[in-house]
Amino acid sequence: MVQSRRPVDPVAQAQARVMVDELERVADSLVDSLQAGRGGEKAQRAARRELYEVREHVRRLQHVYDLSR
């Protein structure tokens, strides 16, 4: 049986869209940093880990608030 989803509050959806936009800017900055090779190996690992976390937050927000890009 497929469980129906609750309707998404338009205000919450708009806030989630703004948050996704901001998180995508953070992700872009992290990608730039990784591609430029800034920092040492430890800094690169930390940036990569943070990038994965940011992408997971974006994915969750898109799923919960029914956002598609």
Order of alpha helices (4+ residues) and beta strands (2+ residues): alpha-alpha
